[in-house]
Structures are given as structure tokens and as C-alpha cells.
Amino acid sequence: MSGPTIAVHELVKSFDVPVRDPGLKAALRGLVHRTTRTVSAVAGVSFTIDGGEVVGFLGPNGAGKTTTLKMLSGLLHPTSGDAAVLGHEPFRRERDFLRRITLVMGNRNQLQWDLPALDSFELSRAVYRIPRPAFVEQRDELIELLDIGGLVDKPIRNLSLGERMKAEFANSLLHRPAVLFLDEPTLGLDVTMQKRIRSFLAEYNRRTGATVLLTSHYMADVQALCKRVIVIHHGRILFDGDLSALSDRFAAHKTLVVTLRDETVDLVGYGEVVDVTGPKVTLRVPRAETAVTTARLLSEQLVEDLTVEDPPIEDVIELAFASGVDG
């Protein structure tokens, strides 16, 4: 297949939601004359993703991320616009399409609660009609990668959330999907388990060349896995590009951390003083003035150490949301 693995053009999804005034009388009236208004969850997004890319899909709650993933995986029919995944129209849910994609949603259990994971794996083998030799090879490789050899013979209800999530990943990847749609895959997991899941996804992408579209509120997930991010807000794309370019576009300031020989020196004239801890002073300065301010500090003060930092990526994302500028 030539061309991008995922291609989206002016994709729209709208819902009709009921509207009524508060109170019993309004509720009774609504039973007879139902009033609705149209809400656009996704308001015309366009992007392409090439094979093997791992792309972060970011936005606040209600931005349209999950709705977009559900359309791309075939669970929702778009109101208008076009989408193609691996050359298929997702909403048609053709067998060849479904055999080549997977959707993993954090905290959504797809495994049989009272059965061991191995039994659920066998059910997936039957659903996807995976030949026994290929199934055994992929199953054993996933068990090794996820380090769940001691868990797969236990009922799912007896596993912790992190253990269940690893078993969910194994089950979702048994058919070797070429495209992974991951919606908050580390939601609710502790820091150690989040790191293990991230390491697994990076290794899976390296081994298989799978394309990954990932939503997450944990910026560590995005920074560890994604070079490119798509930022969506109110159903529209605000930014699509390299993660490193987000700061250049949306952050107007940089942070200077200066360690002075004389901690009594006041640096208020060099920028906004954010923090002072002994001889270490943290300044916020306009991005365009960073070079000049740095040169002034080094020439005018007794500086033992100086570092220039971009703002935390979480802060940059918040600035992107606040800007509301389409991009």
C-alpha cells in the first residue's frame, strides 16, 4: 500500500443532545416535545500519518480525541468528511481492516473477568482466525516482552490494574495489528507500571513497524514515545508538528537557572524571578531576549553555573489550549 497509513480530511462528528429547562414542568413537557441541539465533538480535522510513526494526540477532556479514535477504528460513523486507515474506510468495518488494527482504551476491560488470560487469548485466536503456529509465536513473544509469564494462568479478577493492563495489551496485539489506536493506555497506573508499558510500546513499534496514534494525559508517555504531536481543542486542530516545536510556537518565555558566587545579588533587573534557593536563582525571560540576557549575566555577574531550559511540556500544552488559535 502506497501513501499514508492514516489519512483524515475534514472529519466531522456531531451529536444531537437533548435540551430542557430545569424543573418538573419542563421535564414533563420534554416527554412530549423533545428539544435538541447539535454539538460538534469533532469539527473538521485533517491530518496524515505515515507507516511506523508514533504520534501523540493531545487535548483536554472533551476536545474530540476519543471520538476521533472511535471513528478511525470503525466504532463511529462520521457525520461528514473522509477517513482512510490502511486504505480502508473504517466505518465499513471490513474483515481485512479489523484484522489489521486494534483499539486499546485504558481502564476498559475486554478480557473475560473469571477466566485466566490464556483462555481469553485462545478466544481471540478463534475470532481472528490466527493459525496455531503464528498464534503461539506471537503469544509467547508478547508474554516475554510484557513479563507476564507468572500471571496468564490466573483469573483476570485476581490481577492488579497494572497486571490486567499488560494482559489487555497482549490480547489486543495477538493478531499483529499494523495500526494501534491507544486511548489513555496508562490511565490509573502507578509510575513504575506506566514506564513498563511505555518501554513495551517503544519496543513493539521498533520490532513490528506498527503505526501508533496515542492519547494520554501523562506527558511522560508522549515525551517517551512521540516525536510528533497533534493538539486538538474544541474539535479542531491547534498544532501538528514536532514535539520540540511546540515550545517555539506557544511558549513566549524560557527559564534561566543561575548559580551565583554571591547569593546576596538581586537579579530582578534580568527577568522575572521565579524562585530563589540560596545561590541558585530561577528567572523567566522572554524567548527573544534569552541570548542577550544570558550574555549580560555572564559579563556582569559572578556566575558559577547557568542553564537555559524550555518550560515543562505540560505548561506548553496548556498555553496551546489557552491560545485557541487554529494551526
C-alpha positions as CSV (number, residue, x, y, z in Angstrom):
1,M,0.0,0.0,0.0
2,S,1.4,3.4,-1.0
3,G,0.6,6.7,0.6
4,P,0.0,7.4,4.3
5,T,-1.2,4.7,6.6
6,I,-3.9,7.1,8.2
7,A,-5.4,9.9,6.1
8,V,-8.1,12.2,7.6
9,H,-9.7,15.0,5.6
10,E,-12.2,17.5,7.2
11,L,-13.6,14.8,9.5
12,V,-16.7,15.9,11.4
13,K,-18.8,14.1,14.1
14,S,-21.8,15.8,15.5
15,F,-24.3,14.6,18.1
16,D,-27.9,15.7,18.8
17,V,-28.2,16.2,22.6
18,P,-31.5,16.9,24.5
19,V,-32.0,20.4,25.9
20,R,-34.6,21.3,28.5
21,D,-35.1,23.9,31.2
22,P,-34.8,22.8,34.9
23,G,-37.9,21.8,36.9
24,L,-40.6,19.1,36.8
25,K,-42.9,21.0,34.4
26,A,-40.0,21.3,31.9
27,A,-39.2,17.6,32.3
28,L,-42.9,16.6,31.6
29,R,-43.0,19.0,28.6
30,G,-39.8,17.4,27.3
31,L,-41.6,14.0,27.2
32,V,-44.0,15.3,24.6
33,H,-41.9,17.9,22.7
34,R,-38.3,16.9,22.8
35,T,-35.8,19.8,22.0
36,T,-32.3,19.1,20.9
37,R,-29.2,21.0,19.9
38,T,-26.3,19.8,17.7
39,V,-22.9,19.6,19.3
40,S,-19.8,19.1,17.2
41,A,-17.4,16.7,19.0
42,V,-15.0,16.8,16.0
43,A,-15.3,19.9,13.8
44,G,-13.3,19.3,10.6
45,V,-9.9,17.8,11.4
46,S,-7.4,16.8,8.7
47,F,-4.0,15.0,9.1
48,T,-2.0,12.2,7.7
49,I,0.2,9.7,9.5
50,D,2.8,7.6,7.7
51,G,3.6,3.9,8.5
52,G,5.7,3.4,11.6
53,E,5.0,6.8,13.1
54,V,4.1,7.1,16.8
55,V,2.0,10.2,17.1
56,G,0.7,11.8,20.3
57,F,-2.9,13.1,20.0
58,L,-3.4,15.6,22.8
59,G,-6.2,17.8,24.1
60,P,-8.2,18.5,27.2
61,N,-11.3,16.4,28.2
62,G,-14.0,16.9,25.6
63,A,-11.6,18.0,22.9
64,G,-12.6,15.2,20.5
65,K,-9.7,12.8,20.9
66,T,-11.7,9.7,21.8
67,T,-14.4,10.5,19.3
68,T,-11.7,10.7,16.5
69,L,-10.1,7.4,17.6
70,K,-13.6,5.7,17.6
71,M,-14.2,6.9,14.0
72,L,-10.8,5.8,12.9
73,S,-11.3,2.3,14.4
74,G,-14.8,2.0,12.9
75,L,-16.9,2.3,16.1
76,L,-18.5,5.6,15.0
77,H,-19.7,6.7,11.6
78,P,-18.5,10.3,10.8
79,T,-21.1,13.0,10.1
80,S,-19.1,14.2,7.2
81,G,-15.5,14.2,5.8
82,D,-13.3,11.3,4.8
83,A,-11.0,8.9,6.7
84,A,-8.8,6.1,5.4
85,V,-6.8,3.6,7.5
86,L,-4.6,1.1,5.6
87,G,-6.6,2.0,2.5
88,H,-10.0,1.1,4.2
89,E,-12.9,3.3,5.1
90,P,-13.1,2.4,8.8
91,F,-16.9,2.7,9.3
92,R,-17.4,-0.1,6.8
93,R,-15.7,-2.5,9.3
94,E,-14.4,-4.8,6.6
95,R,-12.8,-8.0,7.9
96,D,-9.4,-7.3,6.4
97,F,-9.4,-3.9,8.1
98,L,-10.4,-5.2,11.5
99,R,-7.7,-7.8,11.4
100,R,-5.0,-5.1,11.0
101,I,-6.0,-2.6,13.7
102,T,-6.5,-2.6,17.4
103,L,-8.1,-0.1,19.9
104,V,-6.9,-0.1,23.5
105,M,-8.7,2.1,26.0
106,G,-7.3,2.5,29.5
107,N,-9.4,1.1,32.3
108,R,-11.8,-0.7,29.8
109,N,-11.6,-4.4,30.4
110,Q,-12.0,-6.7,27.3
111,L,-10.8,-9.9,28.9
112,Q,-13.1,-12.4,30.5
113,W,-13.2,-11.5,34.2
114,D,-13.4,-15.0,35.6
115,L,-11.1,-16.7,33.2
116,P,-7.3,-16.8,33.0
117,A,-5.7,-14.6,30.3
118,L,-4.6,-17.6,28.4
119,D,-8.2,-18.6,27.9
120,S,-9.1,-15.1,26.6
121,F,-6.1,-15.4,24.3
122,E,-7.5,-18.6,22.8
123,L,-10.8,-16.8,22.2
124,S,-9.0,-14.0,20.3
125,R,-7.2,-16.6,18.3
126,A,-10.5,-18.0,17.2
127,V,-12.1,-14.6,16.5
128,Y,-9.1,-13.5,14.3
129,R,-8.6,-17.0,12.9
130,I,-4.9,-16.9,13.7
131,P,-3.1,-20.1,12.6
132,R,-1.9,-22.1,15.7
133,P,1.9,-21.7,14.9
134,A,1.7,-18.0,14.4
135,F,-0.5,-17.6,17.5
136,V,1.8,-19.5,19.7
137,E,4.8,-17.5,18.5
138,Q,3.1,-14.1,18.9
139,R,1.6,-15.1,22.3
140,D,4.9,-16.2,23.7
141,E,6.8,-13.2,22.4
142,L,4.2,-10.8,24.0
143,I,4.3,-12.7,27.3
144,E,8.1,-12.3,27.3
145,L,8.0,-8.6,26.3
146,L,5.4,-7.8,28.9
147,D,6.9,-10.0,31.6
148,I,3.5,-11.7,32.4
149,G,4.6,-15.3,32.4
150,G,3.5,-15.7,36.0
151,L,0.2,-14.0,35.5
152,V,-1.5,-15.5,32.5
153,D,-2.8,-18.6,34.2
154,K,-4.6,-16.6,36.9
155,P,-8.2,-15.3,36.7
156,I,-8.3,-11.7,35.5
157,R,-10.2,-10.6,38.6
158,N,-7.3,-11.6,40.7
159,L,-4.8,-9.3,38.9
160,S,-3.9,-5.7,39.8
161,L,-4.9,-2.9,37.5
162,G,-1.3,-2.8,36.0
163,E,-1.2,-6.5,35.6
164,R,-4.6,-6.5,33.9
165,M,-3.5,-3.7,31.6
166,K,-0.4,-5.7,30.4
167,A,-2.6,-8.7,29.8
168,E,-5.0,-6.4,27.8
169,F,-2.1,-5.3,25.6
170,A,-1.1,-8.9,24.9
171,N,-4.6,-9.8,24.0
172,S,-5.0,-6.8,21.7
173,L,-1.8,-7.5,19.8
174,L,-2.1,-11.2,19.3
175,H,-3.2,-10.7,15.7
176,R,-0.1,-8.5,14.9
177,P,-2.1,-5.3,14.1
178,A,-0.3,-2.8,11.8
179,V,-2.1,0.2,13.4
180,L,-2.6,0.8,17.2
181,F,-5.1,3.3,18.5
182,L,-4.3,3.8,22.2
183,D,-6.7,5.9,24.3
184,E,-5.1,6.7,27.7
185,P,-3.4,3.3,27.9
186,T,-1.6,4.1,31.2
187,L,-4.6,5.7,32.9
188,G,-4.6,4.9,36.6
189,L,-1.4,3.0,36.6
190,D,1.4,3.8,39.1
191,V,4.6,5.4,37.8
192,T,6.6,2.1,37.6
193,M,3.9,0.4,35.6
194,Q,3.5,3.4,33.3
195,K,7.2,3.2,32.5
196,R,7.0,-0.5,31.7
197,I,4.0,0.0,29.4
198,R,5.9,2.8,27.6
199,S,9.0,0.6,27.2
200,F,6.9,-2.2,25.8
201,L,5.2,0.1,23.3
202,A,8.5,1.5,22.1
203,E,9.9,-2.0,21.7
204,Y,6.8,-3.2,19.9
205,N,7.0,-0.3,17.4
206,R,10.7,-1.0,16.9
207,R,10.1,-4.7,16.2
208,T,7.0,-4.5,14.1
209,G,7.0,-1.0,12.5
210,A,3.4,-0.6,13.7
211,T,1.8,2.8,13.4
212,V,0.6,4.2,16.7
213,L,-1.9,7.1,17.5
214,L,-1.8,7.7,21.2
215,T,-3.8,9.9,23.5
216,S,-2.6,10.5,27.1
217,H,-2.8,13.0,29.9
218,Y,0.5,11.8,31.1
219,M,3.1,13.9,29.3
220,A,5.8,11.4,30.2
221,D,4.0,8.9,27.8
222,V,4.2,11.5,25.0
223,Q,7.7,12.6,25.6
224,A,9.0,9.0,25.8
225,L,7.2,7.7,22.7
226,C,6.3,10.5,20.3
227,K,8.4,12.8,18.1
228,R,5.3,14.3,16.6
229,V,2.1,15.6,18.3
230,I,-1.3,16.7,17.1
231,V,-3.0,19.1,19.5
232,I,-6.8,19.3,19.3
233,H,-9.1,21.7,21.1
234,H,-12.9,22.1,20.7
235,G,-12.8,19.6,17.9
236,R,-10.2,21.5,15.9
237,I,-6.5,21.0,15.4
238,L,-4.4,23.7,17.0
239,F,-1.0,22.3,16.2
240,D,0.5,19.4,14.2
241,G,4.3,19.0,14.2
242,D,7.4,18.0,16.1
243,L,7.0,17.9,19.9
244,S,10.1,20.0,20.2
245,A,8.5,22.8,18.1
246,L,5.6,23.2,20.5
247,S,7.6,25.4,22.7
248,D,8.8,27.6,19.8
249,R,5.2,28.3,18.8
250,F,3.3,28.6,22.1
251,A,5.9,29.4,24.8
252,A,6.9,33.0,24.8
253,H,9.5,32.5,27.6
254,K,12.5,30.5,28.6
255,T,13.8,29.6,32.0
256,L,17.3,30.6,33.2
257,V,18.7,28.8,36.2
258,V,21.7,30.8,37.5
259,T,24.0,29.8,40.3
260,L,25.8,32.8,41.8
261,R,29.0,33.1,43.8
262,D,27.4,35.9,45.9
263,E,23.8,34.8,46.9
264,T,23.0,38.3,48.1
265,V,22.9,39.7,44.5
266,D,19.4,40.7,43.3
267,L,18.8,39.6,39.7
268,V,15.3,41.3,39.4
269,G,16.6,43.5,36.6
270,Y,17.4,40.5,34.3
271,G,13.9,39.0,34.2
272,E,11.1,37.7,36.3
273,V,12.5,36.0,39.4
274,V,10.5,32.7,39.8
275,D,12.5,31.1,42.7
276,V,15.5,31.8,44.9
277,T,17.1,28.9,46.7
278,G,20.4,30.0,48.3
279,P,22.8,30.9,45.4
280,K,20.5,29.4,42.8
281,V,18.1,31.8,41.1
282,T,15.4,30.8,38.6
283,L,14.4,33.5,36.1
284,R,11.7,33.7,33.4
285,V,12.8,35.8,30.4
286,P,11.2,36.5,27.0
287,R,12.3,33.9,24.5
288,A,13.6,36.6,22.1
289,E,15.7,38.1,24.9
290,T,17.3,34.9,26.1
291,A,20.7,35.3,24.3
292,V,21.1,38.9,25.3
293,T,20.1,38.2,29.0
294,T,22.5,35.3,29.2
295,A,25.4,37.4,27.8
296,R,24.6,40.2,30.3
297,L,24.5,37.8,33.3
298,L,27.9,36.2,32.3
299,S,29.6,39.6,31.8
300,E,28.1,41.5,34.7
301,Q,27.8,38.9,37.5
302,L,30.0,36.2,39.1
303,V,28.2,33.2,37.7
304,E,29.2,29.7,38.7
305,D,26.6,27.9,36.6
306,L,23.9,28.8,34.1
307,T,21.4,26.7,32.2
308,V,18.7,27.6,29.7
309,E,15.6,25.5,29.8
310,D,12.3,25.3,27.8
311,P,9.2,25.4,30.0
312,P,7.8,22.0,31.0
313,I,5.8,20.4,28.1
314,E,2.7,20.4,30.3
315,D,2.8,24.2,30.6
316,V,3.3,24.5,26.8
317,I,0.3,22.3,26.1
318,E,-1.8,24.5,28.5
319,L,-0.6,27.6,26.6
320,A,-1.6,25.9,23.3
321,F,-5.1,25.3,24.7
322,A,-5.4,28.8,26.1
323,S,-4.4,30.3,22.7
324,G,-7.3,28.8,20.8
325,V,-5.5,29.6,17.6
326,D,-6.1,27.1,14.7
327,G,-2.9,25.8,13.2
